[in-house]
């Protein structure tokens, strides 16, 4: 019984903490990180937000994933990468954890064939604000704060009473 109360309290608290979900993008979709894919077209209809991930899937024996600056991206220069994300398995994950432009190329000559990706990482948009019911002013008594808090406190109280 006490475990159920703690579980209910935890679920209530999770429901109160609505967090933004990060998205994991497989670069190039079902084609992956390879030649003959236009990564500009692939990225154009996507929004990249702080906290998202890029998942590069490629032939580890032929290609790599290098993060470079904008100048090296434009010229396909792989001599001075910011970060070499290649870990050897051909399944590399890049966290997009800073709001800024990111530039990726494949060295070994494949960049000249189009294996390069530029993404602009933005902060996530604010969550939508619910409109008040029937034009009435918003109230904390309608269950947005008070009711879930009362249930959480009650569940915690019940858990402690049964434990002691």
N, C-alpha and C positions, 0 to 999 in steps of 0.2 A: 504494500500500500504506500509506503514512504517513497519507494523508488518511482512509483507512478506519479506521485505528487511532484517530485523533483523533475521528472521528465516533462510533466505538464508546465511547470514553471519555466523550464528551459525553452520549451517550444513557444511559450508566450513571449519570452524575452527575444527570441529569434524573430518572431513576427513583428515585434516592435522595432527591431533594428533592420529596417529594409536597406540593404546595401546594394550598390550597383554591381552587376555581374561583369566580370572581365570576359572578353571574347578572345578565343584562340583562332587566329586566321591561319589556314594552311596556304602558304604562299603559292600562287598559281593554281589553286583549287585542285582538281583531280590530276592535273598535269605535273604539279610540283615545281621544284626549282630546276629548270632544264632549259634547253635551247628551244627555239620556235614558239615562245610564249611572250606575248606583249604584256609586260607587267604594269605598264602605265594604264592600259585598258583594264587589266584585272583590278587595279587599286582604285580606279576613278569613282566607282559607285559605293565605296566603303568609307566608313568613318573610323578612324583609329583614335582611341582614347587612352589616356594615362591609365595604366594597369592592364592593358591588353597584351597579347603575346603574338609573335610571329613564329610559325612553325615551318621550318625549311626542310623539305624532303627531297633528296637528290642522290645521285650516284657518287658515293664518297671517294671512289677511285679516280674520278675525272674532274669534279667540281669542288668549290668551296664557297663559304659565305664570309665576306669581308664587309665591315662597316667602314665607310670612308667619309671624307668631307665633301661638300658640294662641288668643289673644283675637281677633285679626283673622280667623283661620280661622272661629271660631264666628259672628262677625258679618258675614262676607264683606266686610271692609274692605280695599280694595286701595290705600289712600292711602300707606301706609308699608311697602312690601315689604322683606323682608330681602335678597332677591335676585330680580332679574327675569331668569329663565332664557330668556326669549324672544329668539331670535337672528334671527328674521325668515324662517326657512325652513320653519317648522312641523314640524321634526324636531329637537327639542331633547333633549339627554342631560344628566341630572343625576347626578353621582357621589354616592353615599351613603358618604362617607368619614369620618363622625364618628358615634359611637354616641350617638344622641339621637332624640327625635321630630322629624319633618319635617312641615310643613304646607304644602300647595300649593292655590292657588285659581286660577281663571281670572277676571281682572278683566272689565271691559266688561259687567258685569251677569250673566254666565253662572253665577257662583258661586251666586246665589240659586236657580238651577234645578238645583243639585246638582253643578256642576263644581268639586268640591273633594276633595282626597285627603289623608289623614293616615296616615303610616307611622311605625312605631317601629323604628329600626335598632338591632340588637343585635350583640354580638360573636359570631362563628361558634362553634358548639359544638366541643369538643375532638374530635379524631379518635378513633374506636373503638380500644380496646386489644385486641389479639389475645390469646386465651387460650392458655396453654401446651399443647403436645401431650402427651397421656396424663398430665396432671397433673404433668409434670416441670417443674422451675424453668426460667425462660427463660435461654437461653444465647446469648452473642454469637457462638459458634462454629457455630451452626446456619445461618449464611448471612445473618443479618439485618444484620450490619455487616462482618464480616471478609471474606466472599467477594466482595461487590460492591467493597469497597475494594481487594482484591488484583487483581481484574480491571481496575479503573480505573488502578491503578498500573502494571500490566503493559502496558496499552494505551498509556499515556503513555510508558513506557520504550521500547516498540517504536517509537512515533512519533519519539522523539528519536534512537534508534539509527539509524533509516533516514534521518533528515534529515541527520545528521552524516556 
